[in-house]
Amino acid sequence: MAQAEIRAARREDCAAMGAIYNHYVESDTCTFRTDPEPLDERVAWLERHGPAHPVFVAEADGRVVGWASLSPWNSRCGYRATVEDSVYLDPHWRGRGLGAALLQRLVEAAVACGHHRMIAAISADQARSVALHQRFGFVEVGRMTEVGHKFGRWLDVVYLQLRLPPVEQKAQPPTEVDIEIFDAGSARANLDALGALLIDAVEGGASVGFMAPLSSAQARSYWETVAERLARGTLVLLGARKNGQLVGAVQLVPSDKDNARHRAEIAKLLVHRRLRRQGIGRQLMAAIETEARTRGHTLLVLDTQTGSAAEALYRRLGYTAAGQIPAYACLPDGPSQPTTLMWRFLGASAEVTVEKPLVAGPTLQRREPR
Ligand SMILES: CC(C)(COP(=O)(O)OP(=O)(O)OC[C@H]1O[C@@H](n2cnc3c(N)ncnc32)[C@H](O)[C@@H]1OP(=O)(O)O)[C@@H](O)C(=O)NCCC(=O)NCCS
């Protein structure tokens, strides 16, 4: 990504924002405006954008080189949880990853503000802009033909929509939990509690491998297979307990490839809905990363629903998004969603030498809760 800092827009940024916008007014179909926008109009526009409709600028060397905003999609009150995005870059900053960085910030802000849907209305000839939105999981939901006219030709408009993950409870001080490592026996002894955790996640709409409704029998049978893998030593399972109750879990799946013993996958990070945004996911991730280090893994990989709370958490923990795959898996209630592939080195460097298998058979031991 280009070296530019993204921050909230201020009144004094309006002239630079207007200049970037007016470049496209005069030269491009990405806006259907045809007359240059005066400064007072941009200032009034910024003032109308309250906390639920943030505006960001990207600044490099003290200069505004791009901006992005969330605006109400429709002024009627019933549409208040739907926002429309705009992203404009200084032409010299195109093609350097800044558009994606600004769009990423908008998606995070939309989630944090509790919005439900994000809409992009894009001139159909702006293929790069459409592709950028699709990378973030936006899906085309409509196309209006020849509704715009600029530079002597008719233009179609494509409407794309992004389903934003629901906002859970507000952030609170971390809730301390006891983290325990399961072996096959303790997993089998906790099939119901593990099942309840999985059912809660699926009922909450999480894309964790199952369609809704997930029955207790299906959930138990899934955890039985996990127990079998624990017995074979091909998986690590950690649980989080609060007052003795199982409230979270996460898995580590070491690669079984000879040339990738340093790699492991993070899977099925789950925190019960009533205890989310209390730092439990973060504690489980810290514990599984420690476990991964102990076992000699230096590269962690995962995939997660694009735009989900989990993606926000992984980003917060330093995971890098390698890219997105559209229509990767279905949500429990049906529609397919893209996934984001992410990775993180546990060591400082990308260099890896594997001299011998790092995980040789079952090494799990039951650890007393902290
Ligand atoms: C993803 C999940 C495990 C997070 O667990 P959690 O205990 O709520 O997460 P934490 O409280 O530790 O959050 C840590 C950070 O992640 C980010 N985060 C977590 N939930 C978020 C949300 N809903 N929106 C935005 N950011 C969020 C925040 O940066 C948060 O830090 P903050 O609270 O200081 O802002 C939980 O939402 C969950 O179980 N989801 C359903 C299952 C799922 O999708 N699992 C992932 C499979 S890959």
PDBQT file of the ligand as one rigid body, heavy atoms in Angstrom, charges set to zero:
ROOT
HETATM    1  C1  LIG A 401     -15.260 -13.166  16.021  1.00  0.00    +0.000 C 
HETATM    2  C2  LIG A 401     -15.553 -13.356  17.514  1.00  0.00    +0.000 C 
HETATM    3  C3  LIG A 401     -14.895 -14.657  17.934  1.00  0.00    +0.000 C 
HETATM    4  C4  LIG A 401     -14.958 -12.192  18.303  1.00  0.00    +0.000 C 
HETATM    5  O1  LIG A 401     -14.996 -12.512  19.675  1.00  0.00    +0.000 OA
HETATM    6  P1  LIG A 401     -15.089 -11.380  20.796  1.00  0.00    +0.000 P 
HETATM    7  O2  LIG A 401     -14.807 -11.998  22.097  1.00  0.00    +0.000 OA
HETATM    8  O3  LIG A 401     -16.353 -10.631  20.650  1.00  0.00    +0.000 OA
HETATM    9  O4  LIG A 401     -13.864 -10.429  20.366  1.00  0.00    +0.000 OA
HETATM   10  P2  LIG A 401     -13.081  -9.417  21.330  1.00  0.00    +0.000 P 
HETATM   11  O5  LIG A 401     -13.998  -8.818  22.331  1.00  0.00    +0.000 OA
HETATM   12  O6  LIG A 401     -11.855 -10.104  21.858  1.00  0.00    +0.000 OA
HETATM   13  O7  LIG A 401     -12.659  -8.295  20.263  1.00  0.00    +0.000 OA
HETATM   14  C5  LIG A 401     -11.309  -7.932  20.035  1.00  0.00    +0.000 C 
HETATM   15  C6  LIG A 401     -11.287  -6.882  18.940  1.00  0.00    +0.000 C 
HETATM   16  O8  LIG A 401     -11.814  -7.410  17.718  1.00  0.00    +0.000 OA
HETATM   17  C7  LIG A 401     -12.575  -6.382  17.026  1.00  0.00    +0.000 C 
HETATM   18  N1  LIG A 401     -13.993  -6.752  16.998  1.00  0.00    +0.000 N 
HETATM   19  C8  LIG A 401     -14.566  -7.800  17.613  1.00  0.00    +0.000 A 
HETATM   20  N2  LIG A 401     -15.897  -7.828  17.331  1.00  0.00    +0.000 NA
HETATM   21  C9  LIG A 401     -16.139  -6.774  16.531  1.00  0.00    +0.000 A 
HETATM   22  C10 LIG A 401     -17.315  -6.257  15.900  1.00  0.00    +0.000 A 
HETATM   23  N3  LIG A 401     -18.513  -6.855  16.064  1.00  0.00    +0.000 N 
HETATM   24  N4  LIG A 401     -17.201  -5.154  15.139  1.00  0.00    +0.000 NA
HETATM   25  C11 LIG A 401     -16.001  -4.546  14.971  1.00  0.00    +0.000 A 
HETATM   26  N5  LIG A 401     -14.853  -4.982  15.560  1.00  0.00    +0.000 NA
HETATM   27  C12 LIG A 401     -14.927  -6.077  16.312  1.00  0.00    +0.000 A 
HETATM   28  C13 LIG A 401     -12.392  -5.129  17.848  1.00  0.00    +0.000 C 
HETATM   29  O9  LIG A 401     -11.239  -4.473  17.364  1.00  0.00    +0.000 OA
HETATM   30  C14 LIG A 401     -12.156  -5.679  19.244  1.00  0.00    +0.000 C 
HETATM   31  O10 LIG A 401     -11.440  -4.801  20.062  1.00  0.00    +0.000 OA
HETATM   32  P3  LIG A 401     -12.223  -3.651  20.887  1.00  0.00    +0.000 P 
HETATM   33  O11 LIG A 401     -13.400  -4.295  21.533  1.00  0.00    +0.000 OA
HETATM   34  O12 LIG A 401     -11.165  -3.174  21.821  1.00  0.00    +0.000 OA
HETATM   35  O13 LIG A 401     -12.644  -2.646  19.858  1.00  0.00    +0.000 OA
HETATM   36  C15 LIG A 401     -17.078 -13.396  17.787  1.00  0.00    +0.000 C 
HETATM   37  O14 LIG A 401     -17.675 -12.257  17.202  1.00  0.00    +0.000 OA
HETATM   38  C16 LIG A 401     -17.751 -14.635  17.240  1.00  0.00    +0.000 C 
HETATM   39  O15 LIG A 401     -17.800 -15.667  17.899  1.00  0.00    +0.000 OA
HETATM   40  N6  LIG A 401     -18.323 -14.561  16.008  1.00  0.00    +0.000 N 
HETATM   41  C17 LIG A 401     -19.033 -15.669  15.422  1.00  0.00    +0.000 C 
HETATM   42  C18 LIG A 401     -18.131 -16.789  14.994  1.00  0.00    +0.000 C 
HETATM   43  C19 LIG A 401     -17.167 -16.397  13.921  1.00  0.00    +0.000 C 
HETATM   44  O16 LIG A 401     -17.496 -15.738  12.965  1.00  0.00    +0.000 OA
HETATM   45  N7  LIG A 401     -15.911 -16.874  14.086  1.00  0.00    +0.000 N 
HETATM   46  C20 LIG A 401     -14.844 -16.632  13.168  1.00  0.00    +0.000 C 
HETATM   47  C21 LIG A 401     -14.687 -17.802  12.277  1.00  0.00    +0.000 C 
HETATM   48  S1  LIG A 401     -13.307 -17.498  11.173  1.00  0.00    +0.000 SA
ENDROOT
TORSDOF 0
